[in-house]
Amino acid sequence: MGNLCCCVQVDQSTVAIREQFGKFDSVLEPGCHCLPWIFGKRVVGHLTLRLQQLDVRCETKTKDNVFVTVVASIQYRPLAGKESDAYYKLTNTRSQIQAYVFDVIRASVPKLNLDDAFVQKNDIAQAVEDELEKAMSAYGFEIVQTLIVDIEPDAHVKQAMNEINAAARMRVAANEKAEAEKIVQIKRAEGEAEAKYLSGLGIARQRQAIVDGLRDSVLGFSVNVPGTTAKDVMDMVLITQYFDTMKEVSASSKSSAVFIPHGPGAVRDIATQIRDGLLQGQSASDN
């Protein structure tokens, strides 16, 4: 109906290409336009000015002979003032862009190892964008942004990479565990050494207290009982300790049977043996 009334409507973010008798005449902006078809003028097509996106999947191999699929996302739109070039110069814009992307990726990725390809994704994207910008501007298109959104290695290669990463993490965990066990053992050894040191101090103090007590007992008994000698007091102390030991042996439920000579003579013999042992030890230390 609009064409019969010589009027045509162009939607927002869109331009229309007008020809006159088959020759390009002008670009119609959004709005309503008078189109006198009687003079051979007509709209032959429309061109969107919106930002468009093309996702390209390109299979190639890296320098270390690993096949990967590189996924590139190209964002483009027609250049202002060059809408006629964008409409007339290319029959298939998306195929043209895809061809340039294939060419750049297959020239860039084979120069890199697989790990470097992941690290240098931005460099690959910049190389693709520079090449597309230079080529597509001649056809009336602007490359707004180029992104390398994914690099997909072969499934077996991806599994191997995951196993390598897992092994490395397990090695780090094992080292940390061994270091922790080492610290525990060191602390345990330090604790045992400190405990033995304190136990030795306790035993030394106990023996010192026993010696001091015996000395005080000998001195006190000699003072309170006139005519007694230190030998008499030591014999009495030895006899007392002998009976205390016999009492402890008999009272212990876990002790085995012990057969020892018993009687006043045996007590005297034990006292003589202990005293002789002390004298021999003293003479050996003096020599």
C-alpha positions in Angstrom: 0.0 0.0 0.0 2.9 2.3 0.8 4.4 1.6 -2.6 1.1 2.4 -4.3 1.0 5.7 -2.5 4.7 6.4 -3.4 5.6 6.3 0.3 7.9 3.9 2.2 8.7 3.4 5.9 12.1 2.6 7.2 12.4 1.2 10.8 14.7 2.4 13.5 18.3 1.1 13.4 17.8 0.3 9.8 18.5 1.9 6.5 17.0 1.3 3.1 18.8 1.1 -0.3 17.0 3.1 -3.0 17.7 2.6 -6.7 16.5 4.4 -9.7 16.1 2.3 -12.9 18.5 -0.3 -11.4 21.2 2.2 -10.3 22.0 3.1 -6.8 20.4 6.3 -5.9 20.6 6.9 -2.1 20.4 5.5 1.4 17.1 6.1 3.2 17.3 6.9 6.9 14.7 5.7 9.4 11.3 7.4 8.9 8.8 7.9 6.1 10.0 8.6 2.6 8.3 9.6 -0.7 9.2 7.1 -3.4 7.8 8.1 -6.8 8.0 4.7 -8.5 6.8 6.3 -11.7 10.3 7.8 -12.0 11.9 4.4 -11.6 12.7 4.7 -7.9 12.3 1.7 -5.7 13.7 0.2 -2.5 15.8 -2.9 -3.3 16.8 -3.9 0.3 17.3 -3.0 3.9 20.5 -3.0 6.0 20.5 -3.2 9.8 22.7 -0.9 11.7 22.6 -3.0 14.9 25.7 -4.6 16.3 25.9 -8.2 15.0 27.8 -11.1 16.4 29.3 -14.1 14.5 30.7 -17.1 16.4 33.4 -19.0 14.5 34.8 -22.4 15.4 38.2 -23.1 13.9 40.1 -26.3 14.2 43.9 -26.1 14.1 46.9 -27.5 15.8 49.5 -26.0 18.1 53.3 -26.1 17.9 53.5 -29.2 20.1 51.1 -31.0 17.7 47.9 -30.8 19.8 44.7 -30.3 17.8 42.5 -27.7 19.3 39.2 -26.0 18.4 39.4 -22.2 18.8 36.1 -20.4 19.3 36.2 -16.7 18.2 33.3 -14.2 18.6 33.3 -11.3 16.1 31.1 -8.3 16.8 30.6 -6.0 13.7 28.3 -3.5 12.2 28.1 -1.3 9.0 30.2 1.9 8.9 28.2 5.1 9.0 28.3 6.7 5.5 29.4 3.4 3.8 26.0 1.6 3.9 26.0 1.3 0.1 29.4 -0.5 0.2 28.2 -2.8 2.9 25.2 -3.7 0.8 26.7 -4.0 -2.7 30.3 -5.2 -2.2 29.7 -8.4 -0.4 27.2 -11.2 -1.2 27.8 -13.1 2.1 29.3 -11.0 4.9 29.4 -13.8 7.5 31.3 -16.2 5.1 33.8 -13.5 4.3 34.5 -12.7 8.0 34.7 -16.4 8.8 37.4 -16.9 6.0 39.6 -14.1 7.5 39.2 -15.6 11.0 40.3 -19.0 9.8 43.3 -17.6 8.0 44.6 -15.6 11.0 44.0 -18.3 13.6 45.6 -21.0 11.5 48.6 -18.7 11.0 48.9 -17.7 14.7 48.1 -20.8 16.8 50.6 -23.2 15.2 53.4 -20.9 16.4 52.5 -21.4 20.1 52.5 -24.4 22.4 49.2 -25.4 24.0 49.9 -23.7 27.3 51.1 -20.5 25.6 47.9 -20.5 23.4 45.8 -20.3 26.6 48.0 -17.5 28.0 48.1 -15.5 24.8 44.4 -15.6 23.9 44.3 -11.8 23.9 47.2 -11.6 21.4 45.4 -14.0 19.1 42.2 -12.0 19.3 44.1 -8.8 18.6 45.7 -10.3 15.5 42.3 -11.4 14.2 40.8 -8.0 14.9 43.6 -6.1 13.2 43.3 -8.3 10.1 39.5 -8.0 10.0 39.6 -4.3 10.5 41.9 -3.8 7.6 40.0 -6.1 5.3 36.4 -5.4 6.2 36.7 -1.6 6.3 37.0 -1.7 2.5 33.6 -3.4 2.3 31.9 -0.8 4.6 32.0 -2.8 7.9 33.5 -1.9 11.3 34.9 -4.6 13.6 33.9 -3.5 17.0 35.3 -6.3 19.1 37.0 -9.7 18.6 37.1 -12.2 21.4 38.7 -15.7 21.7 36.0 -17.1 24.0 37.3 -20.7 24.2 40.2 -23.0 23.3 39.1 -26.6 23.3 41.8 -29.3 23.1 41.0 -32.9 22.2 39.2 -34.8 25.0 42.1 -37.1 25.6 44.5 -34.2 25.8 42.2 -32.4 28.3 42.0 -35.5 30.4 45.8 -35.8 30.4 46.1 -32.2 31.4 43.7 -32.7 34.3 45.7 -35.7 35.5 48.9 -33.8 35.3 47.4 -31.0 37.4 45.9 -33.4 39.9 49.3 -35.2 40.3 51.0 -31.9 40.9 48.5 -30.9 43.5 48.8 -34.3 45.2 52.6 -33.9 45.3 52.2 -30.5 46.9 49.8 -32.0 49.4 52.2 -34.9 50.2 55.0 -32.4 50.8 52.8 -30.3 53.1 51.7 -33.5 55.0 55.3 -34.7 55.4 56.3 -31.2 56.6 53.5 -31.3 59.2 54.5 -34.8 60.4 58.1 -33.6 60.7 57.0 -30.7 62.9 54.9 -33.0 65.0 57.8 -35.4 65.5 60.2 -32.5 66.4 57.8 -31.1 68.9 57.2 -34.6 70.4 60.9 -35.2 70.7 61.4 -31.7 72.3 58.5 -32.6 74.7 60.1 -35.9 75.6 63.5 -34.3 76.1 62.0 -31.7 78.4 60.0 -34.4 80.3 63.2 -36.5 80.8 65.1 -33.4 81.9 62.4 -32.5 84.5 62.2 -36.1 85.6 66.0 -36.1 86.2 65.7 -33.0 88.2 62.9 -34.6 90.3 65.0 -37.8 90.9 68.0 -35.7 91.8 66.0 -33.7 94.3 64.4 -36.8 95.7 67.8 -38.4 96.3 69.1 -35.2 97.8 66.1 -35.1 100.2 66.7 -38.7 101.2 70.4 -38.0 101.9 69.5 -34.9 103.9 66.9 -36.9 105.8 69.3 -39.6 106.7 71.9 -37.1 107.8 69.4 -35.3 110.0 68.3 -38.7 111.4 71.8 -39.8 112.3 72.6 -36.4 113.9 69.4 -36.3 115.9 69.7 -39.9 117.1 73.3 -39.4 118.1 72.3 -36.3 120.1 69.2 -37.8 121.8 70.8 -41.2 122.6 74.2 -40.7 124.2 76.9 -43.3 123.5 75.6 -44.3 120.1 77.8 -43.9 117.0 77.0 -43.2 113.4 77.6 -46.9 112.6 74.9 -47.9 115.1 72.4 -45.4 113.6 73.1 -46.6 110.0 72.6 -50.2 111.0 69.3 -49.3 112.5 68.3 -47.3 109.4 69.3 -50.2 107.1 67.2 -52.7 109.2 64.2 -50.3 109.1 64.5 -50.0 105.3 64.9 -53.8 105.1 61.6 -54.4 106.9 59.9 -51.7 104.8 61.0 -53.4 101.6 59.8 -56.8 102.8 56.4 -55.2 103.6 56.1 -53.7 100.1 57.1 -57.0 98.4 54.4 -58.9 100.4 51.7 -56.3 99.9 52.2 -56.1 96.1 49.7 -58.4 94.3 51.7 -58.4 91.0 55.0 -59.4 92.6 56.5 -62.8 92.0 57.7 -65.0 94.9 61.1 -64.0 96.2 63.0 -66.3 98.5 65.6 -64.5 100.6 67.3 -65.6 103.9 65.5 -64.0 106.9 66.5 -63.6 110.5 68.6 -61.4 112.7 71.8 -62.9 111.2 70.6 -62.2 107.7 69.8 -58.7 108.6 73.3 -58.2 110.0 74.8 -59.8 106.9 72.8 -57.5 104.6 73.9 -54.5 106.6 77.5 -55.6 106.4 77.2 -56.1 102.6 75.7 -52.7 102.0 78.3 -51.0 104.2 81.2 -52.9 102.5 79.8 -51.9 99.1 79.7 -48.3 100.2 83.3 -48.4 101.5 84.6 -50.1 98.4 82.9 -47.5 96.2 84.4 -44.7 98.3 87.9 -46.2 98.1 87.6 -46.7 94.3 86.6 -43.0 93.9 89.5 -41.9 96.1 92.0 -43.8 94.0 
